[in-house]
């Protein structure tokens, strides 16, 4: 057992950090204020080949694991890009994993190289207004019409739909069966046809650089060859992306907490009150020290979950636990950073207020903290299912 990064993992961390230096805190503050997808940041990572870090080498990816992807995403967030930078490429890392696992070779060759090259941008169409986390109750319908499907319905909280030209879509192709509740949903990866999809952006608390949207789908035509796997088995396919997503969002939360803590520690050393730096006061030191401990523990949980996934071992409890703990640790670090700055923490000039707003995201998405606790209680502790 050891806890050091391999030479390759260290090189990945250094390479990502080097790219991120060209996109400093002021860049992300401007994106936060004015919006607009960070196309240049996305393009820089694509040019260097990082968008396919966890994709197979057969389609132009790096063929690395979720551990390396987690290191990459943590480094992006920790650079000062926060959740804005991480979310700009997040979908590339985990979103098309169902295609990697369940798609045909023809589909992989058709779909994945353009995504890795940064030519395609994709969004993930699962969540609906009236079902929330109860994915098995999705109502968006895909009706088979010979060689194609016609899709009608609504989706909500769909990130990057303003810029996407592709969509991974989960839709109902059969009525719900109480005896087989996970059946009847099908997965598609298809063109984002704006003549059939109305996109309405949602004004939100933070991360303005990466849009969130409502989708209204009206007779969207999807060729049968754009269906991933068997009809009715879509829910089982998207499960292949859920644990990686939780691990990556946890890594991003650690990175966000670290950059906030770094700024807080620097400010505490520089801010002079009563003829001494405020960092000399234990009332300032101790909260910062506690946040460091929590972030280090969260990072270890992330790496443990990622290692299990890459080894092909069960990791549902560990991935969810990492997401829960890292989200809380990241949020507390950002909150402490604002409080350490005092009144200036409320100013956009010092960036930490933006980090605090973004730190809410990992606590909410892709699953609530309460649902994580439900899962852990049931799967790790043998308690009755509570939902």
Secondary structure, DSSP 8 states (H G I E B T S, - for coil): ------HHHHHHHHHHHHHHTTS-HHHHHHHHHH----HHHHHHHHHTTGGGTTS-GGGT-----HHHHHHHHHHHIIIIIHHHHHHHHHHHHHTTHHHHHHS-HHHHHHHHHHHHTTS--EEEE---TTTTT-GGG---EEEEETTEEEEEEEEEEEETTTT-SEEEEEEE-S---GGGTT-SEEEEEEE--TTTEEEEE---SS-TTS-EEEEEEEEEEEEGGGEESSTTBHHHHHHHHHHHHHHHHHHHHHHHHHHHHHHHHHHHHH-EETTEEGGGSHHHHHHHHHHHHHHHHHHHHHHHHHHHHHTT---HHHHHHHHHHHHHHHHHHHHHHHHHHGGGGGSGGGSHHHHHHHTTHHHHSSS-HHHHHHHHHHHTT------
